[in-house]
Amino acid sequence: MCGYCYQAAKRTRGRCACGHDGVLPGFINGEPACRKCTGIKLNVDCVECGAEEELYAQGRCWRCVLGAAVDRLLTNPETGVINDELQPFAAALKSMKRANSGLTWINQEHVTAFLTDLARTPLVSHDVVDQLPRSRTREYVRELLVAHQILPPRDGLLHRYIDWSNDALNRLKSAEHRDIVNRYIRWHHLRQMHSMESVSHGTFLRSKQTVTVTIEFLNWLTDRDISIRDLSQSDLDAWQAEGPSTREFAIRFLAWAIKTKLVAADLAMTPHRRGTSPKMSVENQRDVVDSITSDEPALNPRDRAAGILVLVFGQQIERVVKLTWDRVIVSDKLVTVTLGDIAISLPTPLDEPFRYLSGERDLVKPLVVV
């Protein structure tokens, strides 16, 4: 018996024909059956809790080992017990639906270290959690503490932005400019966020983008030995002319700098206007479409499929590359592709690359169209 089948037998659970509810390692007439009915001698009895489960170590099941690990990590070394505040959290960890997954997570070095630090805190609060080493584990545990009413809810995006901005300040090359951006963040972005009932995802991303471009702009000035207080119109024009259109987002910082009298009031940046980007002519559009639908296309079927969705149906490439076969229906009469909530029917010859890929899908890894 191979190792895979042996593990599968220990993990097969259900109700046997005799009424036994538990591990069903054998088969009778093609149906899973218990140890008693099949005569299989398999040790799946936990020596600690007595449950019929897959054993993990020293005769104990996964859940008992998980419980012991939680108790060990969350016990305060000064008192020898788990703090009362953390008792609901400990109970939640022990009752994870999949004990093996919970144990794998807890045994990670950074998770073990974090829970050990948390166990030493006499009172659990958001401020206390903030003082622990910053990581995704910290925020995940925070969410668990909130979910089990150990901590009150708080605006997660606001504090994510605070953490991000503290790190972002370190990217500034000039101490003078670092102080200015710090004031810009505190008195403009954070002031706006604190006035909201909750920070929206759009506000969070827009504020990050604005500060990122502002840092790039001020570092650009630093590389040229220019202080923000000596900023001239020619400097602004050169900044915009030398880089991509995203540099226009520095206009938000410029407005604040003018308002706070850091720079002259007559300085201005040219905002990007929608619709000013160069467009492909109708003839060129037809030529491109013909190149991906011709009888002898230069592109492979995967690229042709992507090109059809982008050029003919105007889909964003970010959505196209995530397309999987469960969103594509190929029949004798029609090919239908569902993007979001919209089902798109592909007439001939637009359906040809999808039909080809459908026939070869077992050879394409995995069931991704493009």
Secondary structure, DSSP 8 states (H G I E B T S, - for coil): --HHHHHHHHH-EEE-TTS-EEE--EEETTEEE-HHHHT-----B-TTT--B--EEETTEEHHHHHHHHHHHHHB-TTTSSB-GGGHHHHHHHHT-SSHHHHHHHHTSHHHHHHHHHHHT-SS--HHHHHHS--SHHHHHHHHHHHHTTSS----HHHHHHHHHHHHHGGG-S-HHHHHHHHHHIIIIIHHHHHTSSS--HHHHHHHHHHHHHHHHHHHHHHHTT--GGG--HHHHHHHHHHS-GGGGGHHHHHHHHHHTTSS-TT-------TT-S----HHHHHHHHHHHHSSS-SS-HHHHHHHIIIIIT---HHHHTT-BGGGEEE-SS-EEEEETTEEEEE-TTTTHHHHHHHHTGGGSSSSB--
